[in-house]
């Protein structure tokens, strides 16, 4: 179980974006976190994945706090892959650092599933498109063998064919490993097709 227990969060000394917010996601669930733009969905995604620490409350996986070192059981894939990848590293090294080296069985499997071409491996992030970069980000996240995946508007900037392919891979990986999925999207069609449960952040915060 992924749990956010009584989370309160705000940047610096600014006002709280979330106060005593709680959420529980079971293994295999696909939860759509629904809220208008500017409501703080990306911030909440970062809190759930351990990138931001709340002022109060805690995030737990199976009753244990998120680790401060080593692989995290909650992996985050964001909307802007170009901000996630080290611009100084060639793509092959980025995969290897995440445990998905192309010459390993797992790395080769993920490359094949996600349509990552061998020709891309020698390139730097700025030499690839957003859709190509997002494939690498998904491979890196899946290589960590997470129990939960946070997908924050991951396909907003992609064409329809790429969207369909990447979501097909994610859903297959989630089903095979009973991985919990928390996702944010403004696409009602995508949400209705994927979600097993919808959580309105507006209602949850006001409640």
C-alpha positions as CSV (number, residue, x, y, z in Angstrom):
1,X,0.0,0.0,0.0
2,X,1.2,3.5,-0.9
3,X,0.0,6.0,1.7
4,X,0.2,9.7,2.1
5,X,-0.8,10.3,5.7
6,X,-1.9,13.8,6.7
7,X,0.5,15.5,4.3
8,X,1.0,19.3,4.7
9,X,3.2,20.9,2.1
10,X,4.2,24.4,1.0
11,X,7.4,25.8,-0.5
12,X,9.7,27.6,1.9
13,X,7.7,29.8,4.2
14,X,4.9,30.2,1.7
15,X,1.3,29.2,2.1
16,X,0.4,25.5,2.3
17,X,-0.6,23.9,-1.0
18,X,-1.9,20.8,0.9
19,X,-2.9,20.5,4.5
20,X,-3.5,17.2,6.2
21,X,-4.0,15.5,2.8
22,X,-4.3,11.7,2.8
23,X,-4.3,9.1,0.0
24,X,-4.0,5.3,-0.1
25,X,-3.3,3.3,-3.3
26,X,-3.4,-0.4,-3.3
27,X,-1.1,-2.7,-5.4
28,X,-2.6,-2.9,-8.9
29,X,-4.8,0.1,-8.6
30,X,-4.7,2.8,-11.3
31,X,-5.7,6.1,-9.6
32,X,-6.4,9.2,-11.6
33,X,-5.7,12.3,-9.5
34,X,-8.0,14.9,-11.0
35,X,-7.7,18.7,-10.5
36,X,-7.5,21.9,-12.6
37,X,-4.3,23.4,-13.9
38,X,-2.3,25.2,-11.2
39,X,-3.8,23.1,-8.4
40,X,-0.4,21.6,-7.4
41,X,-0.6,18.1,-9.0
42,X,3.0,18.1,-10.0
43,X,4.0,19.2,-6.5
44,X,2.0,16.3,-5.0
45,X,3.6,13.9,-7.5
46,X,7.0,15.0,-6.3
47,X,6.0,14.5,-2.6
48,X,4.6,11.0,-3.3
49,X,7.9,10.0,-5.0
50,X,10.1,11.5,-2.3
51,X,11.5,14.4,-4.2
52,X,9.9,16.9,-1.8
53,X,9.6,16.4,1.9
54,X,6.3,17.6,3.5
55,X,6.2,20.0,6.4
56,X,4.0,17.5,8.2
57,X,2.8,14.0,7.6
58,X,4.6,11.2,5.8
59,X,4.6,9.0,2.7
60,X,4.7,5.2,3.4
61,X,5.0,2.1,1.3
62,X,3.8,-1.0,3.1
63,X,4.1,0.9,6.4
64,X,7.7,2.0,5.8
65,X,8.9,5.6,5.0
66,X,10.5,6.1,1.6
67,X,14.2,5.4,1.7
68,X,16.6,8.3,1.5
69,X,19.2,6.3,-0.4
70,X,19.1,3.6,-3.0
71,X,16.3,2.7,-5.4
72,X,12.9,4.1,-4.4
73,X,9.8,1.9,-4.5
74,X,7.9,4.9,-5.9
75,X,9.2,6.2,-9.2
76,X,8.1,9.4,-10.9
77,X,7.8,10.1,-14.6
78,X,7.2,13.7,-15.4
79,X,5.8,15.8,-18.3
80,X,9.1,17.2,-19.3
81,X,11.8,14.5,-19.9
82,X,14.3,17.1,-21.0
83,X,14.4,18.4,-17.4
84,X,14.9,14.9,-15.9
85,X,17.9,13.6,-17.9
86,X,21.5,14.8,-17.4
87,X,22.3,16.8,-20.5
88,X,26.0,15.9,-20.2
89,X,25.4,12.1,-20.5
90,X,24.8,10.1,-23.6
91,X,21.6,8.1,-23.5
92,X,23.4,4.8,-23.2
93,X,25.0,5.9,-20.0
94,X,21.7,7.3,-18.7
95,X,20.2,3.9,-19.1
96,X,23.2,2.1,-17.5
97,X,23.1,4.4,-14.4
98,X,19.5,3.5,-13.9
99,X,20.2,-0.3,-14.1
100,X,18.9,-0.7,-17.7
101,X,22.2,-1.0,-19.6
102,X,21.4,-2.0,-23.2
103,X,23.7,-5.0,-23.1
104,X,21.8,-6.6,-20.2
105,X,18.6,-8.7,-20.6
106,X,16.5,-6.2,-18.7
107,X,17.9,-3.3,-20.6
108,X,17.4,-5.0,-24.0
109,X,13.8,-6.0,-23.0
110,X,12.9,-2.5,-22.1
111,X,14.4,-1.0,-25.2
112,X,12.5,-3.4,-27.4
113,X,9.2,-2.8,-25.5
114,X,9.5,0.9,-25.7
115,X,10.8,1.2,-29.2
116,X,14.2,2.7,-28.2
117,X,16.5,2.5,-31.2
118,X,20.1,1.6,-30.9
119,X,21.1,4.6,-32.9
120,X,19.7,6.9,-30.1
121,X,22.1,5.5,-27.5
122,X,25.1,7.5,-28.6
123,X,23.2,10.8,-28.6
124,X,22.8,13.5,-26.0
125,X,19.3,14.5,-24.7
126,X,19.2,17.7,-26.9
127,X,19.6,15.5,-30.0
128,X,16.4,13.6,-29.4
129,X,12.7,14.6,-29.5
130,X,10.4,14.7,-26.5
131,X,8.8,11.4,-27.4
132,X,12.2,9.7,-27.7
133,X,13.4,11.2,-24.4
134,X,10.2,10.1,-22.7
135,X,10.9,6.5,-23.7
136,X,14.2,6.6,-21.9
137,X,12.6,8.1,-18.8
138,X,10.1,5.3,-18.7
139,X,12.8,2.7,-19.2
140,X,14.8,4.2,-16.3
141,X,11.8,4.3,-14.0
142,X,10.8,0.7,-14.8
143,X,14.4,-0.5,-14.4
144,X,14.1,0.3,-10.7
145,X,11.3,-2.3,-10.4
146,X,9.1,0.1,-8.5
147,X,6.0,-1.0,-6.5
148,X,4.3,2.3,-7.5
149,X,4.6,4.6,-10.5
150,X,3.6,8.2,-10.5
151,X,2.9,9.4,-14.1
152,X,2.5,13.2,-14.2
153,X,1.0,14.3,-17.6
154,X,3.6,12.0,-19.3
155,X,1.9,12.0,-22.7
156,X,0.5,15.5,-23.0
157,X,3.2,16.7,-25.5
158,X,3.3,13.5,-27.6
159,X,1.5,12.5,-30.7
160,X,-1.4,10.0,-30.5
161,X,0.6,7.0,-31.8
162,X,3.4,7.5,-29.3
163,X,0.9,8.1,-26.5
164,X,-0.8,4.8,-27.2
165,X,2.5,2.8,-27.4
166,X,3.9,4.2,-24.2
167,X,0.7,3.7,-22.2
168,X,0.4,0.2,-23.6
169,X,3.8,-0.7,-22.2
170,X,3.2,1.0,-18.8
171,X,-0.1,-0.8,-18.4
172,X,1.4,-4.2,-19.3
173,X,4.3,-3.7,-16.9
174,X,1.9,-2.6,-14.1
175,X,-0.4,-5.6,-14.6
176,X,2.5,-8.1,-14.7
177,X,4.0,-6.8,-11.5
178,X,0.9,-5.7,-9.6
179,X,2.3,-2.2,-9.7
180,X,0.2,0.6,-8.4
181,X,-0.2,3.6,-10.7
182,X,-1.1,7.1,-9.8
183,X,-1.5,9.4,-12.9
184,X,-2.4,12.9,-13.8
185,X,-3.9,13.8,-17.1
186,X,-6.3,16.4,-18.6
187,X,-7.5,13.8,-21.2
188,X,-10.9,12.6,-20.1
189,X,-10.7,9.8,-22.7
190,X,-7.4,8.5,-21.4
191,X,-8.5,8.7,-17.8
192,X,-11.7,6.8,-18.5
193,X,-9.8,4.1,-20.3
194,X,-7.1,3.6,-17.7
195,X,-8.4,4.5,-14.2
196,X,-9.8,2.0,-11.8
197,X,-10.5,4.9,-9.4
198,X,-10.7,8.7,-9.6
199,X,-9.7,11.0,-6.8
200,X,-10.7,14.7,-7.0
201,X,-8.0,16.7,-5.4
202,X,-10.3,19.7,-5.0
203,X,-12.8,17.6,-3.0
204,X,-10.1,15.9,-1.0
205,X,-8.4,19.1,0.0
206,X,-11.6,21.0,0.8
207,X,-12.9,17.9,2.7
